[in-house]
Amino acid sequence: MNFSQNLKELRIKKNLTQEQLASLICSYGIRITKFTIRDYEQNKTRPKFETLELLKRILDCTYDDLLK
């Protein structure tokens, strides 16, 4: 698996929509939309480190869980 697949799987496991995940990230001060989450999950773009750190925190996982 790769980052895009892992992200989608972890998001679904937490019962979050792309929009909900984007809103949670925005609550930490990083502007992001559901379309950005979609692009991550479709392997079109990659998050910056700050966003990756928040994804890890929100999804309650490790970097390995996201990136392996």
SETOR-695239 format. One line per field, with one value per residue: x, y, z of N, C-alpha, C in turn; residue in one letter; residue number from 1. Coordinates in Angstrom, 1 decimal. Atoms other than C-alpha are relative to their C-alpha. Layout:
% SETOR-695239
n_east (X;...)
n_north (Y;...)
n_up (Z;...)
ca_east (X;...)
ca_north (Y;...)
ca_up (Z;...)
c_east (X;...)
c_north (Y;...)
c_up (Z;...)
code (a;...)
pos (NUM;...)
***
This chain:
% SETOR-695239
n_east (0.8;-0.7;0.6;1.3;0.8;0.0;0.8;1.4;0.4;0.0;1.1;1.2;0.0;0.4;1.3;0.0;0.1;-1.1;0.3;-0.2;-1.4;-0.5;0.4;-0.9;-1.3;0.2;0.1;-1.4;-0.6;-0.5;1.1;0.0;1.4;0.3;-0.6;-1.4;0.0;0.3;-1.2;-0.9;0.4;-0.1;-1.4;-0.3;-0.9;-0.5;0.1;-1.2;-0.3;1.0;1.2;-0.2;0.0;1.4;0.6;-0.5;0.6;1.4;0.3;-0.5;-0.8;-1.5;-0.5;0.0;1.3;0.4;-0.9;-0.4)
n_north (-1.2;-1.3;-1.1;-0.3;1.1;0.0;-1.1;0.3;1.1;-0.5;-0.9;0.8;0.7;-0.9;-0.4;-1.4;-0.3;-0.8;-1.3;-0.1;0.0;-1.4;-1.0;0.3;-0.6;-1.5;-0.5;-0.2;-1.2;0.3;-0.1;1.2;0.3;1.4;0.3;0.3;1.4;0.9;0.0;0.9;1.4;0.5;0.0;-1.1;-0.9;0.4;-1.1;-0.6;0.7;-0.4;0.7;1.4;0.1;0.0;1.2;1.1;-0.3;0.1;1.4;0.8;1.0;-0.4;-0.3;1.3;0.4;-0.8;0.0;1.3)
n_up (0.0;0.0;-0.8;0.4;-0.5;-1.4;-0.5;0.2;-0.9;-1.4;-0.1;0.0;-1.2;-1.0;0.4;0.4;1.4;0.4;-0.5;-1.4;-0.2;0.4;-1.1;-1.2;0.3;-0.1;-1.4;-0.5;0.6;1.4;1.0;0.8;0.4;0.2;1.3;-0.2;-0.5;1.2;0.8;-0.7;0.1;1.4;0.3;0.9;-0.8;-1.3;-1.0;-0.6;-1.2;-1.1;0.2;-0.3;-1.4;-0.5;0.4;-1.0;-1.2;0.1;0.3;-1.1;0.7;0.1;1.4;0.8;0.4;1.2;1.1;0.5)
ca_east (0.0;1.0;0.2;-2.9;-4.4;-3.4;-4.9;-8.2;-8.3;-7.4;-10.0;-12.7;-11.7;-12.3;-15.7;-14.7;-15.7;-13.1;-14.9;-14.9;-11.2;-10.5;-12.5;-10.5;-7.3;-8.6;-9.4;-5.6;-5.1;-4.1;-6.3;-7.3;-10.4;-12.1;-10.7;-7.2;-8.0;-9.4;-6.2;-4.1;-6.2;-6.0;-2.2;-2.3;-0.5;1.3;0.8;3.4;5.0;2.7;-0.3;1.1;1.7;-1.9;-3.1;-1.1;-2.6;-6.2;-6.2;-4.4;-1.7;2.1;4.1;4.6;0.9;0.5;3.6;4.2)
ca_north (0.0;3.6;6.9;7.6;4.2;4.3;7.7;6.7;3.5;5.3;8.0;5.5;3.6;6.7;7.2;10.6;12.0;13.9;17.1;16.3;15.5;18.8;20.7;19.0;20.1;23.6;23.8;23.7;26.7;25.0;25.9;22.8;21.6;18.3;18.6;18.6;15.4;13.9;14.8;13.1;10.0;9.9;10.3;13.6;15.6;15.1;17.0;19.3;18.1;20.2;18.6;15.2;15.7;16.7;13.8;11.5;13.2;13.3;9.7;8.5;6.7;6.7;7.9;4.3;3.7;6.6;6.2;2.5)
ca_up (0.0;-0.4;1.3;-0.7;0.1;3.7;4.2;2.8;4.8;8.1;7.4;6.7;9.8;11.9;10.1;8.7;5.4;3.4;4.3;8.0;7.9;6.1;8.8;11.6;9.9;9.5;13.2;13.7;11.5;8.2;5.3;3.5;1.6;1.0;-2.6;-1.2;0.8;-2.4;-4.2;-1.5;-1.7;-5.5;-5.3;-7.1;-4.4;-1.1;2.1;3.6;6.8;9.1;7.5;7.7;11.4;11.9;9.9;12.2;15.2;14.0;12.7;15.8;13.8;13.2;10.3;9.3;9.3;6.8;4.7;4.4)
c_east (0.9;-0.7;-1.4;-1.0;-0.1;-0.8;-1.5;-0.5;-0.1;-1.2;-1.3;-0.1;-0.5;-1.4;-0.1;-0.2;1.3;-0.2;0.2;1.5;0.6;-0.3;0.8;1.4;0.0;-0.1;1.4;0.7;0.6;-1.2;0.1;-1.5;-0.2;0.6;1.5;0.1;-0.2;1.3;1.1;-0.4;0.0;1.5;0.4;1.0;0.4;-0.1;1.4;0.1;-1.0;-1.3;0.1;0.0;-1.4;-0.8;0.3;-0.8;-1.5;-0.4;0.6;0.8;1.5;0.3;0.0;-1.4;-0.5;0.9;0.4;-0.9)
c_north (1.2;1.0;0.2;-1.1;-0.1;1.1;-0.2;-1.1;0.5;1.0;-0.7;-0.7;0.9;0.6;1.5;0.1;0.9;1.4;0.2;0.0;1.3;1.0;-0.2;0.6;1.5;0.5;0.2;1.1;-0.2;0.0;-1.1;-0.3;-1.5;-0.4;-0.3;-1.5;-1.0;-0.2;-0.9;-1.4;-0.5;0.1;1.1;1.0;-0.6;1.1;0.5;-0.7;0.4;-0.7;-1.4;-0.3;0.1;-1.2;-1.2;0.2;-0.3;-1.5;-1.0;-1.2;0.4;0.4;-1.2;-0.4;0.8;-0.2;-1.3;-0.5)
c_up (0.0;0.8;-0.3;0.5;1.5;0.6;-0.1;1.0;1.5;0.2;0.1;1.4;1.2;-0.3;-0.3;-1.5;-0.4;0.5;1.5;0.4;-0.3;1.1;1.2;-0.2;0.1;1.4;0.6;-0.7;-1.4;-0.9;-0.9;-0.4;-0.2;-1.4;0.2;0.6;-1.1;-0.8;0.7;-0.2;-1.4;-0.5;-0.9;0.6;1.3;1.0;0.5;1.4;1.1;-0.2;0.3;1.5;0.6;-0.4;0.9;1.3;0.0;-0.2;1.0;-0.6;0.0;-1.4;-0.9;-0.5;-1.3;-1.2;-0.6;-1.1)
code (m;n;f;s;q;n;l;k;e;l;r;i;k;k;n;l;t;q;e;q;l;a;s;l;i;c;s;y;g;i;r;i;t;k;f;t;i;r;d;y;e;q;n;k;t;r;p;k;f;e;t;l;e;l;l;k;r;i;l;d;c;t;y;d;d;l;l;k)
pos (1;2;3;4;5;6;7;8;9;10;11;12;13;14;15;16;17;18;19;20;21;22;23;24;25;26;27;28;29;30;31;32;33;34;35;36;37;38;39;40;41;42;43;44;45;46;47;48;49;50;51;52;53;54;55;56;57;58;59;60;61;62;63;64;65;66;67;68)
***
